[in-house]
Amino acid sequence: MDPEARVVEAILVRGDRVVASGTIREVGSAAGTAARRVDLPGATVIPGLIESHVHPVYTGLTQDWVDCRSPLRGSIADIQGALRARLATPGWVRGWGYDDTLLAEGRHPTRDELDAVSRDRPTILQHISAHFLVANSAALAAAGITETTVAQDDPRFPRDENGRLTGLAWEIEAVSRVVAAVPPLTSAGVRGALLSSLRLARSRGITTLHDLGIGLMAGSEELAAYRDLSAGGRLPVHVVGFLCGDQALPAIADGSLSFEPGPSSRGRFRLAGAKFWSDGSIQGLSAALRVPYMCDPGHCGDLLHAQEDLDDMVARVHRVGGQAAVHANGDAAVRATITALARAQATDGRRARHRIEHCQVTESDDLDAIVAEELGVSFFANHVYYWGDRHRDRFLGAERAREMDPLARADALGIRFGLHSDCPITPMDPLHTIRTASTRLTSGGDVLGEAQRISPERGIRAMTLDSAFLVHEEQEVGSLEPGRRADLVVLDAPVTALGDPSATMPRPVRVMVDGRWDT
């Protein structure tokens, strides 16, 4: 992953740094006779993979929730049965991962259907996108959400034809309002969930990840957990964090929050900036598009903030030296986000590499503006595999679906982008993500947007050096050049296999972080 894209026989690691690379003879000479030699016959060594958008605490917590994903649960009745089985355990009943478009009923479950599981035990069910949630009557009451406390026309809490709340919480703010009623997690619970996810990440060849929403599930406990675990030397991988905006902005205002804009030597965690949402999800019909959804010709989705409000939020992070990362799936949201990020940078000329997260649907002028403003992008390439068929046949139509996640176009323009899983939305499996970017295969077996394919080598660069670039760490990690941190992963097959869907998927067999092999 150096500028010449060299392939070498050997590297020399001293302490936590790569100090030489080249032929076995060259590296052996630099190493001296006392060096420990590790032979890896038939293996391929690449820089440690960088997952540029994931939610570790959320991922860890889902291990203890009821799995309601399809095809495991094909109907609302299946979900009800799985939730009932959890009634033997005390506390709130929590399910996650349902996808209304994959259920036999083709719709979201309702409050009444969760009441049929239990009217007394608070029960909530989170959508696979994390942008929606269904609550039973007990959970709504615990959150103080009733027909009298919520405005009749509040779109965040839809009502049925009789004016009664359906139990659906629409979009992140409404979801957070319900989740806030759940008894808070203990510090030990947050740390356990976090460590579980980070160990999984390391086993998948990830040596650095970007947490795009610290505080989303457990508030201030998440940031405290990172800082505590980092200070104690207990983080399995490096983490670059972005604090949820609703927590970052008040802390910026009272002067209690500061950001670290570049690599830190004080442990494996640093807080780089803040995360905002400008729209929702395409599969939830809440992403903001310029042209209506194919399945709903009168509907384009909605921006979550007025332009002036988004401008202000981003500018406040920019003024104190942080990076802003903004979720934008639809092209209307991408345009609003570019505008906000550009206006923030124009205030002082600082090129902060503010980021657009997901960037699913774009127009050519959007990509041109990203180049002109030197913005960062992390593409949610996994959408092609997990939702591509439905984006083509239901939500976007064939033309727009072919052009979603326009990796080849972005590459041709010189955009340095990351790729991500958004785990737990899709599995944290970077090699599968790279294969999807290389093949554009959907879960239905079709190639969606052949012209937007990139090579496996380009996919690896996206998940190493270019993801490091997104957070100003390209001089620290992302390549195995001398002077870089000794973060690497050993694969049991050549990287070219990632571009061949008939080939066995390469596996990470050994991982090194800071010059130390996995334990």
ABEGO torsion letter per residue (X at the ends): XBAAGBBBABBBBBEABBABBEBAAAAAAAAEAABBBBBBBGBBBBBBBBBABBBAAAAAAAAABBBABOAABABAAAAAAAAAAAAABBEBBBBBGBBAAABAAGBBBBAAAAAAABAABBBBBBBAAGABBBBBAAAAAAAGBBAAABBAABAABBBBAAGBBAGBBBEAAAAAAAAAABBBBBAAAAAAAAAAAAAAAAAAGBABBBBBGBGAAAEAAAAAAAAAAAAAGABABBBBBBBBAAAAAAAAAAGABBBBABBBAAEABBBABBBBBABBBAAAGABBBABBBAABAABAEBBABBAAAAAAAAAAAAAAGBBBBBBBABAAAAAAAAAAAAAAAAAAGBBAGBBBBGGABBBAAAAAAAAAAGBBBBBBAAAAAAAAAAAAAAAAEAAAAAABGBAAAAAAAGBBBBBBAGOAABBBBAAAAAAAAAAGBBAAGBBBGAAABBBAAAAAAAABAAAAAAAGAAAABGBABBGBBBBBBBBABBAAAAABAABBBBBBABBBBGGBBBX
